[in-house]
Amino acid sequence: MKTIKRSNICKNVVDYKIDRTMNQNHQPIAGDVAIFEVISIGSLNAIQDFEGRNSYIFPGDKIMLAFGNRYASNQFEGYVPEKYQETYDLIGKGGVVGTVVSMFYKLELKGPTKLKLVGYATRKEDQVINTKYYHRRSVKFNSNKVRNFKTILSIGSSMDSGKTTTAAYLCRGLKTSGYKVAYIKLTGTVFNKDRMLAYDCGADIVSDFSEFGFPSTYLCSTETIMDLYEGLLSEIASNDPDYVVIEVADGLYQQETRALLNHSLFTETIDHVILSCCDSLAVQSGEQLLSPIFGDRLFALAGLFTGSPLLVTEVESQSSIPVLTLSKLLESDLLIDLLSERVNVAV
């Protein structure tokens, strides 16, 4: 067969055969790997390949993807199909395939890239390869484990509220202060861009859920996500960081995010919280939701609204929590003073 373009989520799938006999009978689950032919190009005209680079795709190309679900309010809502279909949709650039149920209005003109199932990627024993824990073992969450680093949760009011940029600049501010910094993205859909931004900003080590083979965390149970959390924390702990910046995807109302915020075993692991928002009203709502959970651990506000001096003034007139623009996130003395101040208040 012509060269198959292997997507990022399938980067560890190298020894396989293509089984066309089960196309109509196998019920896929999240993580199942298959080969597809590109039928038509929609809003996504490339995939991230196994090296993390953009690999442009064209009609007739063969690509290796993994089935998965996706929640993205500014992109696609998509799910693993319940039965065989004549065509499938590319719902994530990192290599996620499924069926689109809804999409952001700006994508409606082009729609999703359409694919045809060629066959499933199987092992020698005719088992469909699944990316989840394909090359790494699952680790159970341990609430009693002593962790020798401080954690900072970067959370946003919604998708595209600025939390990834906040997290990355936070990494840079901490790094320039002389600290060893790690970044992990706990939830979302596989895509290298976020963690690479943190790495370019100075994080010593970066990782995310996809390193354990998850195409996305949408519809995963809280227990599953907590085990992923343990795996990620254990991985970065070997590098002995001083701070770990933890990003969760999408917004405060997204179901996995909401479940984590209501899960004491998760919130008890968080030392500091920074909230990113699009506008001043979102700040107020976010504070009202997060303050009862984290109290003084909510140490700063950031995000898209800080690009507008008028919105910053509005927020500062209504909130006692410090507002950190991108430039202030890079002011190492200010950042460390705020973190130290909140620790002292909490004590």
C-alpha positions, -999 to 999 in steps of 0.1 A, spaced: 0 0 0 11 36 -6 27 52 24 4 57 53 5 90 71 6 81 108 -11 107 131 4 118 164 -19 97 186 -7 66 167 30 74 170 37 42 189 18 20 165 45 6 142 40 -32 141 6 -39 127 -14 -54 98 -45 -40 81 -76 -61 85 -104 -52 61 -126 -82 71 -140 -66 102 -149 -32 89 -187 -37 91 -188 -59 121 -164 -44 146 -178 -19 170 -150 6 176 -143 21 210 -122 52 219 -86 45 211 -92 19 184 -67 24 155 -77 22 118 -66 33 84 -87 57 64 -87 71 29 -93 108 26 -124 114 5 -127 152 7 -110 181 26 -130 202 50 -119 226 77 -90 204 88 -65 200 59 -36 185 79 -29 161 107 -1 162 133 21 133 124 41 109 146 68 135 148 44 163 158 47 182 126 19 193 103 13 168 76 -10 181 49 -35 156 36 -52 153 2 -80 133 -13 -67 97 -19 -42 99 10 -42 70 35 -39 81 71 -38 62 104 -61 76 131 -77 66 164 -114 67 172 -124 92 199 -149 116 213 -144 154 212 -158 183 231 -147 217 216 -172 245 217 -152 265 191 -145 234 169 -163 201 168 -186 180 190 -180 144 179 -184 109 190 -172 73 184 -198 60 159 -222 32 172 -221 13 139 -203 11 106 -207 41 83 -200 48 47 -179 79 57 -163 92 89 -152 126 101 -117 139 111 -126 156 144 -91 163 158 -59 173 141 -39 151 164 -55 121 148 -90 117 162 -118 102 140 -155 100 148 -188 114 138 -195 151 140 -228 160 158 -224 198 159 -198 224 150 -189 260 156 -207 282 130 -175 293 113 -168 257 103 -202 250 88 -193 262 53 -164 237 49 -176 211 74 -154 182 86 -129 164 64 -146 132 52 -129 98 53 -135 62 42 -126 33 64 -99 11 47 -93 -13 76 -84 -17 112 -49 -19 125 -45 -52 142 -19 -73 160 -8 -107 149 -36 -123 169 -62 -103 150 -69 -79 179 -76 -43 170 -49 -21 184 -60 4 209 -38 34 218 -49 36 255 -20 24 276 -6 7 245 30 14 255 27 25 291 10 10 321 -19 25 340 -11 39 374 -38 41 401 -42 75 418 -26 76 452 -40 102 475 -15 95 502 16 100 480 40 127 492 48 150 463 79 173 465 66 201 443 40 228 443 11 226 418 -6 255 400 -39 249 382 -45 269 351 -82 269 344 -104 289 321 -140 302 320 -144 287 285 -125 273 255 -101 299 241 -102 320 272 -64 322 273 -56 295 298 -29 278 277 -10 311 271 -14 319 308 0 285 317 29 288 293 38 324 304 35 312 340 61 285 332 84 312 318 80 335 348 88 307 372 117 295 351 133 330 350 129 331 388 153 301 390 128 273 395 125 240 377 91 239 361 70 211 346 38 215 325 11 189 321 -22 191 303 -46 167 321 -77 169 298 -86 178 263 -81 164 227 -47 153 215 -28 182 200 9 191 205 5 228 202 -3 236 239 25 217 255 50 228 229 41 264 237 49 257 274 82 240 264 92 270 242 84 293 271 109 275 293 92 245 309 118 219 317 94 190 310 60 189 293 35 161 290 -2 154 285 -29 127 286 -20 116 250 13 102 262 -8 75 278 -26 69 245 -58 88 251 -71 105 219 -92 127 242 -105 127 278 -141 136 268 -166 112 284 -138 95 305 -148 88 341 -133 109 369 -116 77 381 -99 73 347 -88 109 347 -74 107 382 -54 77 372 -41 96 342 -33 124 366 -12 100 388 6 88 357 15 123 346 26 134 381 47 103 385 63 109 351 73 145 358 83 138 394 114 119 382 127 153 369 123 168 404 105 200 395 98 228 420 65 237 403 40 218 382 16 239 361 -15 218 353 -39 228 326 -74 214 322 -92 219 289 -123 239 280 -144 258 305 -157 256 341 -190 241 330 -174 213 308 -184 180 324 -150 165 331 -137 199 344 -167 203 366 -163 167 379 -127 174 388 -136 206 406 -162 186 427 -137 159 435 -119 166 467 -91 141 460 -82 163 430 -87 197 445 -66 187 476 -36 183 453 -38 219 441 -16 245 458 -25 275 436 -51 284 410 -50 310 382 -83 317 363 -83 329 327 -114 346 313 -126 363 281 -144 392 298 -151 409 331 -185 392 337 -168 357 332 -143 367 359 -171 374 384 -189 341 376 -156 322 378 -147 337 411 -181 328 425 -176 292 414 -140 287 424 -137 307 456 -158 283 477 -136 254 465 -101 269 466 -104 300 488 -72 320 488 -55 294 466 -71 313 437 -42 338 436 -46 356 402 -68 364 372 -55 363 336 -66 355 301 -80 373 271 -96 401 290 -62 414 301 -55 425 266 -80 453 271 -70 480 297 -107 489 300 -117 454 310 -87 452 334 -100 484 351 -135 469 353 -122 437 369 -99 455 393 -128 477 405 -148 446 414 -123 420 425 -95 419 451 -77 392 433 -46 404 414 -48 407 376 -18 394 357 -13 405 321 12 386 300 39 410 309 32 407 346 33 369 343 69 373 333 78 395 362 94 369 384 96 389 416 59 398 414 49 363 406 68 347 434 56 373 459 20 365 450 25 328 453 43 332 486 16 357 499 -12 332 491 7 304 509 11 325 540 -26 335 539 -36 299 535 -14 289 565 
